[in-house]
Amino acid sequence: MQKESVIKKTLVWEDSVSLAVLDTTAVVREAIARHKLSPVAAAALGRTLTASAYLCSWLKEEESSLSVSVDGGGPGGQIVVAGDGALNMRGFVGCPELWLPPRADGKLDVGGFVGREGTLTVIRDDGSGVPFVGTSPLISGEIAQDFSAYFLTSEQRPTAVALGVLIGKEGDCISAGGVFLQPLPGADDETLTRVENAAAQLVSVSSLLSERGVDGVLELIEEGAAADPDVREIRFSCRCSRERAERAVLSLGKKDALEALSEDGKIAVHCEYCNTTYTFGKEEVFSLFAVGGEDEGQ
């Protein structure tokens, strides 16, 4: 299994279809550790992180950005993921520790967690000054079908999407990833049928990745497809920092900051994306606002 999360992309079937295979196990493990995710929350956020990483691989520049929100009205709350052209990903879910019983087939009830009455929204900023915003209704709340619908309706790019997160008995991530098969313009009916047939083999993509690895899945779809793929690393990496948190404290203004300090004895700035809290005590807040002495904070 991959030690790091990766995406491998190539063209198959006489260069008529773009194929991408992602192993995002390390990214999902980091998300579980940071947010203390229940199994169903890990599956929901992990699938969304995987699909968002694929979308980020489209970005032309490393500093370009992308955000995805999935709001289905379910008990798990909203899922929010952000990333950039360098494939630095981060994300959170509204109710990370919520547990739900499995579906009748024994699988995690991601659709029940996410909900099915809502939208999937993508905001992509390539630095042009006018971000692209695409929205599509949720189909199932299971994430893969919802992204497939998004690609068709908002991007006009029919895409077969398979996503999976395999969770162990102890709540750890055994394997996570996805496969994207996107016919290029001009693909004929025979090619579209091949895409459908290949997608049918990917019902349990997380298990396939655990057993075969990324290269094995590439070869399952077409022998030799992994000969020379484009390979990139995907990371769970947040843009927050203590310096940014300091700017957030300063944005409160001196009066409100000192009032908050007098009530709690500290000011805490929390980053939802990575579940990190930056705490500023009295001396640090006084220093930020160049307060001359403790009496000014009373």
C-alpha positions as CSV (number, residue, x, y, z in Angstrom):
1,M,0.0,0.0,0.0
2,Q,1.1,3.5,-0.7
3,K,2.9,5.2,2.2
4,E,1.7,8.6,0.9
5,S,-1.4,9.5,-0.9
6,V,-1.0,9.8,-4.7
7,I,-2.9,10.4,-7.9
8,K,-1.9,8.7,-11.1
9,K,-3.4,9.8,-14.4
10,T,-3.0,8.4,-17.9
11,L,-4.9,8.0,-21.1
12,V,-6.4,4.6,-22.1
13,W,-8.2,3.0,-25.1
14,E,-6.3,4.7,-27.8
15,D,-6.2,8.0,-25.8
16,S,-10.0,8.3,-25.9
17,V,-10.5,8.2,-22.1
18,S,-8.7,10.0,-19.3
19,L,-8.1,7.6,-16.3
20,A,-7.2,8.7,-12.8
21,V,-6.6,6.4,-9.9
22,L,-6.1,7.9,-6.4
23,D,-4.9,6.3,-3.2
24,T,-5.9,8.8,-0.4
25,T,-5.4,6.5,2.6
26,A,-2.8,8.7,4.3
27,V,-4.9,11.8,3.8
28,V,-8.0,10.1,5.3
29,R,-6.0,8.7,8.2
30,E,-4.8,12.3,9.0
31,A,-8.4,13.5,8.8
32,I,-9.6,10.8,11.2
33,A,-6.8,11.6,13.7
34,R,-7.4,15.4,13.6
35,H,-11.2,15.3,13.7
36,K,-11.8,12.1,15.7
37,L,-14.1,10.9,13.0
38,S,-16.7,8.1,13.4
39,P,-16.5,5.4,10.7
40,V,-19.4,6.9,8.7
41,A,-18.1,10.4,9.1
42,A,-14.7,9.2,7.9
43,A,-16.3,7.6,4.9
44,A,-18.2,10.7,4.0
45,L,-15.4,13.1,4.4
46,G,-12.8,10.7,2.9
47,R,-14.8,10.3,-0.3
48,T,-15.3,14.0,-0.6
49,L,-11.5,14.7,0.0
50,T,-10.7,12.1,-2.7
51,A,-13.0,13.6,-5.3
52,S,-11.9,17.1,-4.4
53,A,-8.2,16.1,-4.9
54,Y,-9.1,14.9,-8.4
55,L,-10.7,18.2,-9.1
56,C,-7.6,20.0,-7.7
57,S,-5.5,18.1,-10.2
58,W,-7.2,20.1,-12.9
59,L,-5.9,23.4,-11.6
60,K,-3.3,25.0,-13.7
61,E,-1.2,26.7,-11.0
62,E,-0.1,25.5,-7.6
63,E,-1.5,28.6,-5.9
64,S,-5.0,28.1,-7.6
65,S,-7.7,27.1,-5.2
66,L,-10.8,25.0,-5.0
67,S,-13.5,24.5,-2.4
68,V,-16.3,21.9,-2.3
69,S,-19.3,21.8,0.0
70,V,-21.8,19.0,0.3
71,D,-25.0,20.0,2.1
72,G,-27.6,17.2,2.0
73,G,-29.6,18.1,5.1
74,G,-28.6,14.9,6.9
75,P,-27.7,14.5,10.6
76,G,-24.0,14.6,9.8
77,G,-24.1,18.2,8.8
78,Q,-22.3,19.9,6.0
79,I,-19.0,18.6,4.5
80,V,-16.5,21.3,3.5
81,V,-13.2,20.5,1.7
82,A,-10.6,22.9,0.3
83,G,-7.5,22.4,-1.7
84,D,-5.0,23.9,-4.2
85,G,-3.2,23.2,-7.3
86,A,-0.3,21.7,-5.3
87,L,-2.8,19.1,-4.0
88,N,-2.7,20.3,-0.4
89,M,-6.1,19.2,0.9
90,R,-8.0,19.9,4.1
91,G,-11.6,19.5,5.2
92,F,-14.2,19.0,8.0
93,V,-17.7,17.7,8.6
94,G,-20.3,19.2,10.8
95,C,-20.8,16.2,13.2
96,P,-17.6,14.3,13.1
97,E,-18.3,11.9,15.9
98,L,-21.8,10.9,14.9
99,W,-22.5,7.2,14.7
100,L,-25.2,5.6,12.5
101,P,-26.2,2.0,12.2
102,P,-25.0,0.3,9.0
103,R,-27.3,-0.2,6.0
104,A,-29.1,-3.5,5.4
105,D,-26.2,-4.7,3.3
106,G,-23.8,-4.1,6.1
107,K,-22.1,-1.1,4.5
108,L,-21.7,2.3,6.1
109,D,-24.8,4.5,5.6
110,V,-23.0,7.5,4.0
111,G,-26.2,8.6,2.3
112,G,-28.1,8.6,5.6
113,F,-25.3,10.6,7.2
114,V,-25.1,13.2,4.4
115,G,-28.7,13.4,3.5
116,R,-30.2,13.4,0.0
117,E,-32.1,16.7,-0.2
118,G,-29.5,19.3,-1.0
119,T,-26.6,20.4,-3.2
120,L,-23.0,19.8,-4.1
121,T,-21.2,23.1,-4.8
122,V,-17.7,23.6,-6.3
123,I,-15.9,26.9,-6.4
124,R,-12.7,26.9,-8.5
125,D,-10.4,29.9,-8.7
126,D,-7.6,29.7,-11.3
127,G,-6.5,33.3,-10.6
128,S,-8.5,34.8,-13.5
129,G,-10.3,37.1,-11.0
130,V,-13.7,35.5,-11.7
131,P,-14.1,32.1,-9.8
132,F,-16.1,29.4,-11.4
133,V,-19.1,28.3,-9.3
134,G,-20.8,25.0,-10.2
135,T,-23.8,23.5,-8.3
136,S,-25.8,20.3,-8.8
137,P,-28.5,18.6,-6.8
138,L,-27.5,15.6,-4.7
139,I,-28.5,12.2,-6.2
140,S,-27.9,9.8,-3.3
141,G,-25.7,11.4,-0.7
142,E,-23.3,8.6,-1.3
143,I,-20.8,11.1,-2.8
144,A,-19.6,9.2,-5.9
145,Q,-23.0,9.4,-7.7
146,D,-23.3,13.0,-6.6
147,F,-19.9,13.9,-8.2
148,S,-20.7,12.0,-11.3
149,A,-23.9,14.0,-11.6
150,Y,-21.9,17.2,-10.9
151,F,-19.4,16.5,-13.7
152,L,-22.3,15.9,-16.2
153,T,-24.5,18.9,-15.3
154,S,-22.0,21.6,-14.2
155,E,-18.8,20.7,-16.1
156,Q,-20.4,19.0,-19.2
157,R,-17.9,16.2,-18.8
158,P,-19.5,12.7,-18.4
159,T,-17.5,10.9,-15.8
160,A,-17.7,7.5,-14.2
161,V,-16.7,7.9,-10.5
162,A,-15.9,5.2,-8.0
163,L,-15.0,6.2,-4.4
164,G,-14.4,4.2,-1.3
165,V,-13.1,4.3,2.3
166,L,-12.5,1.0,4.0
167,I,-12.7,1.4,7.8
168,G,-11.3,-1.3,10.2
169,K,-12.9,-2.6,13.4
170,E,-11.0,-0.1,15.5
171,G,-12.1,2.9,13.4
172,D,-8.9,3.2,11.5
173,C,-8.6,3.7,7.7
174,I,-7.4,0.5,6.0
175,S,-7.7,1.9,2.5
176,A,-9.2,4.9,0.7
177,G,-9.3,6.2,-2.8
178,G,-11.1,6.5,-6.1
179,V,-11.2,6.0,-9.8
180,F,-12.3,8.5,-12.4
181,L,-12.9,7.5,-16.1
182,Q,-13.7,10.5,-18.3
183,P,-14.3,10.0,-22.0
184,L,-12.7,12.8,-24.1
185,P,-14.7,14.7,-26.6
186,G,-15.5,12.6,-29.7
187,A,-15.4,9.3,-27.9
188,D,-17.7,6.8,-29.7
189,D,-20.4,4.5,-28.4
190,E,-18.1,1.6,-28.1
191,T,-15.8,3.6,-25.8
192,L,-18.7,4.7,-23.6
193,T,-19.7,1.1,-23.3
194,R,-16.1,0.2,-22.2
195,V,-16.3,2.9,-19.6
196,E,-19.5,1.5,-18.2
197,N,-18.1,-2.0,-18.1
198,A,-14.9,-0.8,-16.4
199,A,-16.9,1.1,-13.8
200,A,-18.9,-2.0,-13.0
201,Q,-15.6,-3.6,-11.8
202,L,-15.0,-0.9,-9.3
203,V,-17.9,-1.4,-6.9
204,S,-15.5,-1.9,-4.0
205,V,-12.7,0.3,-5.0
206,S,-11.2,0.7,-1.5
207,S,-10.8,-3.1,-1.3
208,L,-9.3,-3.2,-4.8
209,L,-6.8,-0.5,-3.8
210,S,-5.9,-2.4,-0.6
211,E,-5.3,-5.6,-2.5
212,R,-3.8,-4.4,-5.8
213,G,-2.5,-0.8,-5.1
214,V,-2.8,2.0,-7.6
215,D,-0.8,0.3,-10.3
216,G,-2.9,-2.8,-10.0
217,V,-6.1,-0.9,-10.4
218,L,-4.7,0.9,-13.5
219,E,-3.8,-2.5,-15.0
220,L,-7.2,-4.0,-14.1
221,I,-8.8,-1.4,-16.4
222,E,-6.3,-1.7,-19.2
223,E,-3.1,-3.8,-19.2
224,G,-0.1,-1.5,-19.7
225,A,-2.0,1.6,-18.7
226,A,0.4,2.2,-15.8
227,A,3.5,2.2,-18.0
228,D,4.1,5.9,-17.8
229,P,1.3,7.7,-15.8
230,D,1.5,11.2,-14.4
231,V,2.1,10.8,-10.7
232,R,1.6,13.5,-8.0
233,E,1.5,13.4,-4.2
234,I,-1.6,14.4,-2.3
235,R,-1.2,15.8,1.3
236,F,-3.5,16.8,4.1
237,S,-2.1,20.3,4.7
238,C,-3.8,23.3,6.2
239,R,-3.1,27.0,5.5
240,C,-3.7,28.1,9.1
241,S,-0.8,29.3,11.3
242,R,-0.3,31.2,14.4
243,E,0.5,34.3,12.4
244,R,-2.9,34.0,10.6
245,A,-4.5,33.5,14.0
246,E,-2.8,36.7,15.2
247,R,-4.4,38.6,12.3
248,A,-7.8,37.2,13.3
249,V,-7.3,38.5,16.8
250,L,-6.3,41.9,15.5
251,S,-9.4,42.0,13.2
252,L,-11.5,42.0,16.4
253,G,-10.3,45.5,17.1
254,K,-8.7,46.5,20.4
255,K,-11.9,47.2,22.3
256,D,-13.7,43.9,21.5
257,A,-10.4,41.9,21.9
258,L,-9.8,43.3,25.4
259,E,-13.4,42.7,26.4
260,A,-13.1,39.0,25.3
261,L,-9.9,38.7,27.2
262,S,-11.4,40.1,30.4
263,E,-14.3,37.6,30.2
264,D,-12.3,34.4,29.5
265,G,-8.7,35.3,30.4
266,K,-7.6,34.3,26.9
267,I,-8.7,34.4,23.2
268,A,-8.9,31.2,21.2
269,V,-8.9,31.1,17.4
270,H,-10.1,27.7,16.1
271,C,-9.5,26.4,12.5
272,E,-12.3,24.0,11.5
273,Y,-10.4,22.6,8.6
274,C,-7.6,21.0,10.7
275,N,-9.2,21.2,14.2
276,T,-6.3,23.3,15.5
277,T,-6.9,25.9,18.2
278,Y,-4.5,28.8,18.7
279,T,-4.7,30.3,22.2
280,F,-3.5,33.8,23.1
281,G,-3.0,34.8,26.8
282,K,-3.2,38.2,28.3
283,E,0.4,39.2,27.7
284,E,0.2,38.1,24.0
285,V,-3.0,40.1,23.4
286,F,-1.6,43.1,25.1
287,S,1.5,42.9,22.9
288,L,-0.6,42.5,19.8
289,F,-2.5,45.7,20.6
290,A,0.5,47.5,22.2
291,V,-1.4,47.8,25.4
292,G,0.7,49.6,28.0
293,G,-0.3,47.8,31.2
294,E,-2.8,45.3,32.7
295,D,-5.1,48.1,33.8
296,E,-6.0,48.8,30.2
297,G,-7.4,45.3,29.9
298,Q,-9.8,45.6,32.8
